[in-house]
Amino acid sequence: MPRMIGIRREDKNRWERRAPLTPDHVAELTRRGVTVAVEPSPLRAFPDEEYRAAGARIVDDLSSCPVVFGVKEIPLERLNPNTAYFFFAHVTKGQPANMPMLRRLMELGSTLVEYEKIVDERGRRLVFFGRHAGFAGMLDTLATLGRRLSHEGIHSPFASFKFAHEYANLEEAHAELARVAGVIRRGGVPEALHPLVIGFTGSGNVSKGAQEIFDQLPYEEIIPEDLPSLFTNEDLPRNVLYKVTFARSDRFSGGMAPHLGYLTALVNGIYWEPGQPKVVTIDALRALFQGGATPRLRVIGDITCDPDGSIEANVKITTPGDPVYVYDVESGEALPGVAGRGPVILAVDNLPCEVPVDASQHFGDALLRFLPALARCDWQQPFETLALKDEIRRAVVVHRGRLTPSYVHLGRHLL
């Protein structure tokens, strides 16, 4: 028989308004006999009353739920014993900040299923916010570019862009993109910015989402090898932008340093593991700005957002309320705002929270098909006999307090 599942309220910060399941998803689950308990939240993008109307129980305590769904990391004091948790734990790379949480889950004899690892047999992620991270990250990058250029005294078509969370929804953002596209087609970009080149890294959902936003503007796509000739063509039209996508081979063979001088902005959307080459190094940035030079590169939108990761100048995580800083190439400090000698870094690590309704609906649509079976599962069974589909089994990091075979290597990070 179906059992109870819980939906926790998010508490990462005041900007986190997403939910793993919306009232529409809850209504479908209750029709199928699943009991859903929801923690009340004054911040969540969906009011408590909508969940109640969908058939959920609004409760302050989820300790009676054998399985609990959330979005972001859970504070240690809010973890319950003998509970199966689904959330973005960010532990599978051995991230130091989250090892206490992993250790606590093990101490409590609980189970952790990491959304990032719910993949098919080809390793493709099945439940994700990445596309919406790309949407928000690209909107924020364009807004940041407009602010940096305005600071420099350059009026540009990007000056009117708002940050993603300032739009009522994605529909409003699309309307603004259409308006700016018309401005660019009619009047072009300022001569000082021509040709205006936006670079993209990554081939997954994050990068695809970012490019889906950018592609609503007038653009011509070029390959990295053609960047130098772009700047010697006197007949190049000013009423289009130029888009270049860097493949894995471009990043790993010779690195990005030779290309950075041609870019106005770089949008980083790769999946990065420790030990892999950096996409942008501090040395490469210092070389761009050496001798008092003012390079074309104004903004790096690091949607991937691994501090000291693929973008070495990402030295501080930000929030939607204060999303950017300038990486000072001389001091190595993060300077507030958009002024300073160095690129502006966008480093929000939970970008989908800026479009919470659209992101939650999309995420829940993907998660919903697994829910009835997960509600029926007896999570006290040994890992080997859990009634789970392979897609979910691959994502079980800890079960009943023990690391599962695919994740035993994390033990060295817990010492």
KADAQUI-V494224 format. One record per pair of residues at least 4 apart in sequence whose ideal C-beta (glycine too) atoms are under 8 Angstrom apart, sorted by the first residue. I is the first residue (numbers start at 1). J is the second residue. If there is no record, write none. Layout:
I_J, I_J
This chain:
1_33, 1_376, 2_32, 2_33, 2_34, 2_35, 2_372, 2_375, 2_376, 3_34, 3_35, 3_66, 3_67, 3_375, 3_376, 4_34, 4_35, 4_36, 4_37, 4_64, 4_65, 4_66, 4_375, 5_29, 5_34, 5_35, 5_36, 5_37, 5_65, 5_66, 5_67, 5_68, 5_69, 5_371, 5_374, 5_375, 6_36, 6_37, 6_38, 6_39, 6_59, 6_62, 6_65, 6_67, 6_68, 6_69, 7_19, 7_20, 7_21, 7_26, 7_36, 7_37, 7_38, 7_39, 7_51, 7_56, 7_68, 7_69, 7_70, 8_39, 8_62, 8_68, 8_69, 8_70, 8_74, 8_78, 9_39, 9_40, 9_41, 9_43, 9_44, 10_16, 10_17, 10_18, 10_19, 10_41, 10_43, 10_44, 10_70, 10_71, 10_72, 11_16, 11_75, 11_78, 12_16, 12_72, 12_73, 12_350, 13_319, 14_43, 14_321, 15_165, 15_319, 15_320, 15_321, 15_350, 15_353, 15_354, 16_43, 16_71, 16_72, 16_350, 16_353, 17_43, 17_44, 17_45, 17_353, 17_356, 18_44, 18_45, 18_71, 18_129, 18_352, 18_353, 18_356, 18_359, 18_360, 18_363, 19_44, 19_45, 19_46, 19_71, 19_356, 19_360, 19_364, 20_69, 20_70, 20_71, 20_86, 20_87, 20_360, 20_363, 20_364, 20_367, 21_25, 21_26, 21_29, 21_36, 21_69, 21_360, 21_364, 21_367, 21_368, 21_371, 22_26, 22_46, 22_360, 22_361, 22_364, 23_27, 23_46, 23_50, 23_51, 23_53, 23_54, 23_56, 24_28, 24_54, 24_361, 24_364, 25_29, 25_364, 25_365, 25_367, 25_368, 25_371, 26_30, 26_36, 26_38, 26_51, 26_54, 26_55, 26_56, 27_31, 27_54, 27_55, 28_32, 28_368, 29_34, 29_36, 29_55, 29_368, 29_371, 29_372, 29_375, 30_34, 30_35, 30_36, 30_54, 30_55, 30_56, 31_55, 32_372, 34_371, 34_372, 34_375, 35_57, 36_51, 36_55, 36_56, 36_57, 37_56, 37_57, 37_58, 37_59, 37_62, 37_64, 37_65, 38_48, 38_51, 38_56, 38_57, 38_58, 38_59, 39_58, 39_59, 39_60, 39_62, 40_48, 40_58, 40_60, 41_48, 44_48, 45_356, 45_357, 45_360, 46_50, 46_51, 46_357, 46_360, 47_51, 48_52, 48_58, 49_53, 50_54, 51_56, 51_58, 52_56, 52_57, 52_58, 62_68, 62_80, 63_80, 63_83, 65_83, 66_82, 66_83, 66_84, 66_379, 67_83, 67_84, 67_85, 67_86, 67_374, 67_375, 67_377, 67_379, 68_80, 68_83, 68_84, 68_85, 68_86, 69_86, 69_87, 69_367, 70_74, 70_85, 70_86, 70_87, 71_87, 71_88, 72_87, 72_88, 72_350, 73_87, 73_88, 73_89, 73_90, 73_98, 73_101, 74_78, 74_79, 74_85, 74_87, 74_101, 75_79, 76_100, 76_101, 76_104, 79_83, 79_85, 79_101, 79_104, 79_105, 79_108, 79_110, 80_108, 80_110, 81_108, 81_109, 81_110, 82_108, 82_109, 82_110, 82_380, 82_400, 83_108, 83_110, 83_111, 84_110, 84_111, 84_113, 84_374, 84_377, 84_379, 85_89, 85_105, 85_110, 85_111, 85_112, 85_113, 86_113, 86_115, 86_374, 87_114, 87_115, 88_114, 88_115, 88_116, 89_98, 89_101, 89_102, 89_112, 89_114, 89_397, 90_95, 90_98, 90_116, 91_95, 91_98, 91_99, 91_101, 91_102, 91_112, 91_114, 91_397, 91_410, 92_114, 92_116, 92_117, 92_397, 92_407, 92_410, 93_273, 93_274, 94_99, 94_410, 94_412, 94_413, 95_99, 96_413, 98_102, 99_103, 99_413, 99_414, 100_104, 101_105, 102_106, 102_112, 102_397, 102_398, 102_410, 102_414, 103_107, 103_414, 104_108, 105_110, 105_111, 105_112, 105_398, 105_401, 106_110, 106_398, 106_401, 106_402, 106_403, 106_414, 107_401, 108_401, 109_400, 109_401, 110_398, 110_400, 110_401, 111_379, 111_396, 111_398, 111_399, 111_400, 112_396, 112_397, 112_398, 113_117, 113_118, 113_392, 113_395, 113_396, 113_397, 114_118, 114_395, 114_397, 115_127, 115_128, 115_395, 116_125, 116_128, 116_395, 117_394, 117_395, 117_397, 118_125, 118_126, 118_127, 118_370, 118_391, 118_392, 118_394, 118_395, 119_123, 119_124, 119_125, 119_126, 119_391, 119_394, 119_395, 120_124, 120_126, 120_391, 121_390, 125_130, 125_204, 125_205, 126_366, 126_391, 127_363, 127_366, 127_367, 127_370, 128_205, 128_363, 128_366, 129_133, 129_352, 129_359, 129_362, 129_363, 130_134, 130_204, 130_205, 130_206, 130_209, 131_135, 131_205, 131_206, 131_208, 131_209, 131_212, 131_362, 132_136, 132_209, 132_351, 132_352, 132_355, 132_358, 132_359, 132_362, 132_363, 133_137, 133_205, 133_206, 133_209, 133_303, 133_351, 133_352, 134_138, 134_205, 134_206, 134_207, 134_208, 134_209, 134_210, 134_211, 134_212, 134_213, 134_269, 134_303, 135_139, 135_164, 135_170, 135_173, 135_209, 135_210, 135_212, 135_213, 135_355, 135_358, 136_140, 136_164, 136_165, 136_348, 136_351, 136_352, 136_354, 136_355, 137_141, 137_206, 137_209, 137_210, 137_267, 137_269, 137_301, 137_303, 137_346, 137_348, 137_351, 138_142, 138_209, 138_210, 138_211, 138_213, 138_214, 138_267, 138_301, 138_303, 139_143, 139_161, 139_162, 139_163, 139_164, 139_167, 139_173, 139_213, 139_354, 140_144, 140_163, 140_164, 140_301, 140_323, 140_324, 140_346, 140_348, 140_351, 140_354, 141_145, 141_210, 141_265, 141_267, 141_299, 141_301, 141_346, 142_146, 142_158, 142_161, 142_213, 142_214, 143_147, 143_158, 143_161, 143_162, 143_163, 143_164, 144_148, 144_299, 144_301, 144_323, 144_324, 144_338, 144_344, 144_346, 145_149, 145_156, 145_158, 145_161, 145_264, 145_265, 145_298, 145_299, 146_150, 146_156, 146_158, 146_159, 146_160, 146_161, 147_151, 147_159, 147_338, 148_152, 148_298, 148_299, 148_338, 148_344, 149_154, 149_155, 149_156, 149_158, 149_159, 149_193, 149_298, 150_154, 150_155, 150_156, 150_159, 151_338, 151_339, 154_190, 154_192, 154_193, 155_159, 155_190, 156_189, 156_190, 156_193, 157_180, 157_183, 157_184, 157_187, 157_189, 158_180, 160_176, 160_179, 160_180, 161_176, 161_180, 162_166, 162_167, 162_176, 163_320, 163_323, 163_354, 164_173, 164_320, 164_351, 164_354, 164_355, 165_320, 165_353, 165_354, 165_355, 167_172, 167_173, 167_176, 167_355, 168_172, 169_173, 169_355, 169_357, 169_358, 170_174, 170_355, 170_358, 171_175, 172_176, 173_177, 173_213, 174_178, 174_216, 175_179, 176_180, 177_181, 177_213, 177_216, 177_217, 178_182, 178_216, 179_183, 180_184, 180_217, 181_185, 181_216, 181_217, 181_218, 182_186, 183_187, 184_188, 184_189, 184_217, 184_218, 184_239, 184_240, 184_241, 185_218, 185_239, 186_239, 187_239, 188_194, 188_237, 188_238, 188_239, 189_193, 189_194, 189_196, 189_238, 189_239, 189_241, 190_194, 191_238, 193_264, 194_236, 194_238, 195_230, 195_231, 195_236, 195_238, 195_242, 196_241, 196_242, 196_264, 197_227, 197_230, 197_241, 197_242, 197_243, 197_244, 197_262, 197_263, 197_264, 197_296, 198_214, 198_219, 198_241, 198_242, 198_243, 198_244, 198_263, 198_264, 198_265, 198_266, 198_267, 199_244, 199_245, 199_246, 199_259, 199_263, 199_265, 199_266, 199_267, 200_207, 200_210, 200_211, 200_214, 200_243, 200_244, 200_245, 200_246, 200_266, 200_267, 200_269, 201_207, 201_245, 201_246, 201_251, 201_256, 201_266, 201_267, 201_268, 201_269, 201_270, 201_279, 201_310, 202_206, 202_207, 202_268, 202_269, 202_270, 202_271, 202_304, 203_207, 203_208, 203_247, 203_248, 204_208, 204_269, 204_270, 204_271, 205_209, 206_210, 206_269, 206_270, 206_303, 206_304, 207_211, 207_245, 207_267, 207_269, 207_270, 207_303, 208_212, 209_213, 209_269, 210_214, 210_267, 210_269, 210_301, 210_303, 211_215, 211_243, 211_245, 212_216, 214_219, 214_241, 214_243, 214_267, 215_219, 215_243, 217_241, 218_239, 218_240, 218_241, 219_240, 219_241, 219_242, 219_243, 220_240, 220_241, 220_242, 220_243, 221_242, 221_243, 221_244, 221_245, 222_226, 222_227, 222_230, 222_242, 222_243, 222_244, 223_244, 224_244, 224_246, 224_250, 224_259, 226_230, 227_231, 227_244, 227_259, 227_262, 228_232, 228_262, 229_233, 230_236, 230_242, 230_262, 231_262, 244_259, 244_263, 246_250, 246_251, 246_256, 246_259, 247_251, 248_252, 249_253, 250_254, 250_256, 250_259, 251_255, 251_256, 251_270, 251_277, 251_279, 252_277, 254_258, 255_277, 255_278, 255_281, 255_284, 256_260, 256_266, 256_279, 256_280, 256_284, 257_281, 257_283, 257_284, 257_287, 259_263, 260_266, 260_280, 260_284, 260_285, 260_288, 260_295, 260_297, 261_288, 261_295, 261_296, 261_297, 262_296, 263_296, 263_297, 264_296, 264_297, 264_298, 264_299, 265_297, 265_298, 265_299, 265_300, 265_301, 266_280, 266_297, 266_299, 266_300, 266_301, 267_301, 267_303, 268_279, 268_280, 268_300, 268_301, 268_302, 268_303, 268_304, 268_310, 268_311, 269_303, 269_304, 270_279, 270_304, 270_310, 271_304, 272_276, 272_279, 272_304, 272_306, 272_309, 272_310, 274_309, 276_310, 278_309, 278_310, 278_311, 278_312, 279_310, 279_311, 280_284, 280_285, 280_300, 280_310, 280_311, 280_312, 280_313, 281_285, 281_312, 282_286, 282_312, 282_313, 282_329, 282_332, 283_287, 284_288, 285_289, 285_313, 285_327, 285_329, 285_342, 285_343, 286_290, 286_329, 286_330, 288_293, 288_295, 288_297, 288_329, 289_293, 289_294, 289_295, 289_329, 289_341, 289_342, 297_343, 298_343, 298_344, 299_343, 299_344, 299_346, 300_311, 300_313, 300_314, 300_343, 300_344, 300_345, 300_346, 301_346, 302_310, 302_311, 302_314, 302_345, 302_346, 302_347, 303_346, 303_351, 304_309, 304_310, 304_311, 305_309, 305_314, 305_317, 305_347, 305_348, 305_349, 305_351, 306_310, 306_311, 306_314, 307_314, 307_315, 307_316, 307_317, 307_347, 308_312, 308_314, 308_315, 309_314, 311_345, 313_327, 313_342, 313_343, 313_345, 314_327, 314_345, 314_347, 315_327, 315_332, 315_334, 315_345, 316_325, 316_334, 316_347, 317_347, 317_348, 317_349, 318_322, 318_323, 318_324, 318_325, 318_346, 318_347, 318_348, 318_349, 319_323, 319_348, 320_348, 320_353, 320_354, 322_336, 323_346, 323_347, 323_348, 324_337, 324_338, 324_344, 324_345, 324_346, 324_347, 325_334, 325_335, 325_336, 325_337, 325_344, 325_345, 325_347, 326_334, 326_335, 326_336, 326_337, 326_338, 326_339, 326_340, 326_341, 326_342, 326_343, 326_344, 326_345, 327_332, 327_333, 327_334, 327_335, 327_342, 327_343, 327_345, 328_332, 328_333, 328_334, 328_335, 328_340, 328_341, 328_342, 329_341, 329_342, 330_341, 334_345, 335_339, 335_340, 335_342, 338_344, 348_354, 352_356, 352_359, 353_359, 355_359, 356_360, 357_361, 358_362, 359_363, 360_364, 361_365, 362_366, 363_367, 364_368, 367_371, 370_374, 370_389, 370_391, 370_392, 371_375, 372_376, 373_377, 373_387, 373_388, 373_389, 374_388, 374_392, 376_387, 377_381, 377_386, 377_387, 377_388, 378_386, 378_387, 379_386, 379_400, 380_400, 381_385, 381_386, 381_387, 382_386, 382_400, 383_396, 383_399, 383_400, 383_402, 383_404, 386_393, 386_396, 386_399, 388_392, 388_393, 388_396, 389_393, 390_394, 391_395, 392_396, 394_406, 396_404, 397_403, 397_404, 397_407, 397_410, 398_402, 398_403, 398_404, 398_407, 399_404, 403_407, 403_408, 403_410, 403_411, 404_408, 410_414, 411_415
